[in-house]
Amino acid sequence: MYAKEPDLAALGALPADRTRAAFCLALLDGRAWTATEPARLAGVAPSTATSDLNRLVTGGLPAEERKGRHRYVRLADPSVAELIEALAARAPLPRLFRHGPGRTLAGSHRP
């Protein structure tokens, strides 16, 4: 990699984890979130949320603000929201059925 090239791989790695991606999508609502709120949303331990949020903040996607003993994160600026929305628009939808819709155990025994 050349010294003056942006490190696109490092930026792309930030939302590449499902938990961090869920945090990024949640932050699209424009609110400032505590670490506990996205942890509940993603179904992870608060310590996991803190670690993932720290990684996202270090990467510059959300900005952090402290009020007393509480820490809040929100998307750093509108361009970050646009980036996340663009990635989400191009992301594949999750597969709901492992073998395709309409396939059942009873139906799998038919020729």
C-alpha positions as a Python dict, from the first residue, in 0.01 Angstrom:
ca = {
    (1, 'M'): (0, 0, 0),
    (2, 'Y'): (125, 344, -86),
    (3, 'A'): (170, 591, 198),
    (4, 'K'): (-83, 839, 59),
    (5, 'E'): (-359, 593, -23),
    (6, 'P'): (-656, 579, 214),
    (7, 'D'): (-685, 255, 411),
    (8, 'L'): (-1020, 144, 273),
    (9, 'A'): (-978, -204, 422),
    (10, 'A'): (-953, -60, 775),
    (11, 'L'): (-1269, 146, 722),
    (12, 'G'): (-1453, -148, 566),
    (13, 'A'): (-1362, -371, 862),
    (14, 'L'): (-1550, -146, 1104),
    (15, 'P'): (-1906, -239, 1000),
    (16, 'A'): (-1800, -589, 881),
    (17, 'D'): (-1892, -741, 1218),
    (18, 'R'): (-2268, -807, 1266),
    (19, 'T'): (-2276, -642, 1609),
    (20, 'R'): (-2095, -329, 1490),
    (21, 'A'): (-2314, -322, 1179),
    (22, 'A'): (-2626, -334, 1400),
    (23, 'F'): (-2487, -44, 1603),
    (24, 'C'): (-2423, 161, 1288),
    (25, 'L'): (-2775, 98, 1161),
    (26, 'A'): (-2925, 187, 1498),
    (27, 'L'): (-2730, 513, 1508),
    (28, 'L'): (-2895, 619, 1181),
    (29, 'D'): (-3188, 746, 1389),
    (30, 'G'): (-2976, 1049, 1483),
    (31, 'R'): (-3001, 1003, 1858),
    (32, 'A'): (-2712, 980, 2099),
    (33, 'W'): (-2699, 631, 2248),
    (34, 'T'): (-2540, 496, 2567),
    (35, 'A'): (-2344, 171, 2537),
    (36, 'T'): (-2625, -15, 2714),
    (37, 'E'): (-2889, 68, 2451),
    (38, 'P'): (-2718, -84, 2146),
    (39, 'A'): (-2605, -380, 2359),
    (40, 'R'): (-2969, -462, 2434),
    (41, 'L'): (-3064, -409, 2071),
    (42, 'A'): (-2792, -642, 1942),
    (43, 'G'): (-2834, -895, 2222),
    (44, 'V'): (-2473, -871, 2343),
    (45, 'A'): (-2314, -811, 2681),
    (46, 'P'): (-2243, -449, 2775),
    (47, 'S'): (-1869, -525, 2777),
    (48, 'T'): (-1893, -646, 2416),
    (49, 'A'): (-2086, -334, 2323),
    (50, 'T'): (-1825, -112, 2486),
    (51, 'S'): (-1544, -284, 2299),
    (52, 'D'): (-1725, -261, 1965),
    (53, 'L'): (-1827, 101, 2022),
    (54, 'N'): (-1467, 189, 2111),
    (55, 'R'): (-1350, 36, 1784),
    (56, 'L'): (-1614, 229, 1587),
    (57, 'V'): (-1529, 557, 1764),
    (58, 'T'): (-1156, 507, 1702),
    (59, 'G'): (-1239, 451, 1335),
    (60, 'G'): (-1433, 777, 1323),
    (61, 'L'): (-1782, 652, 1242),
    (62, 'P'): (-1957, 760, 1561),
    (63, 'A'): (-1846, 1053, 1771),
    (64, 'E'): (-1839, 1031, 2146),
    (65, 'E'): (-1962, 1284, 2398),
    (66, 'R'): (-1942, 1259, 2774),
    (67, 'K'): (-2197, 1401, 3013),
    (68, 'G'): (-2099, 1340, 3371),
    (69, 'R'): (-2018, 974, 3409),
    (70, 'H'): (-2216, 875, 3101),
    (71, 'R'): (-2080, 830, 2752),
    (72, 'Y'): (-2298, 881, 2448),
    (73, 'V'): (-2226, 798, 2085),
    (74, 'R'): (-2391, 927, 1770),
    (75, 'L'): (-2287, 921, 1407),
    (76, 'A'): (-1997, 1158, 1354),
    (77, 'D'): (-2163, 1357, 1075),
    (78, 'P'): (-2415, 1330, 790),
    (79, 'S'): (-2154, 1185, 553),
    (80, 'V'): (-2117, 883, 783),
    (81, 'A'): (-2495, 833, 773),
    (82, 'E'): (-2482, 848, 393),
    (83, 'L'): (-2200, 592, 387),
    (84, 'I'): (-2391, 349, 612),
    (85, 'E'): (-2711, 397, 412),
    (86, 'A'): (-2523, 332, 86),
    (87, 'L'): (-2367, 14, 227),
    (88, 'A'): (-2703, -103, 360),
    (89, 'A'): (-2868, -42, 24),
    (90, 'R'): (-2614, -271, -144),
    (91, 'A'): (-2605, -539, 126),
    (92, 'P'): (-2777, -869, 57),
    (93, 'L'): (-3094, -942, 249),
    (94, 'P'): (-3062, -1216, 512),
    (95, 'R'): (-3181, -1558, 406),
    (96, 'L'): (-3480, -1658, 613),
    (97, 'F'): (-3487, -2018, 497),
    (98, 'R'): (-3185, -2239, 480),
    (99, 'H'): (-3322, -2452, 193),
    (100, 'G'): (-3544, -2195, 29),
    (101, 'P'): (-3898, -2085, 104),
    (102, 'G'): (-4176, -2339, 113),
    (103, 'R'): (-3960, -2642, 181),
    (104, 'T'): (-4071, -2852, 476),
    (105, 'L'): (-3952, -3173, 634),
    (106, 'A'): (-4260, -3359, 506),
    (107, 'G'): (-4210, -3218, 158),
    (108, 'S'): (-3842, -3317, 149),
    (109, 'H'): (-3937, -3686, 134),
    (110, 'R'): (-4137, -3644, -184),
    (111, 'P'): (-3973, -3727, -518),
}
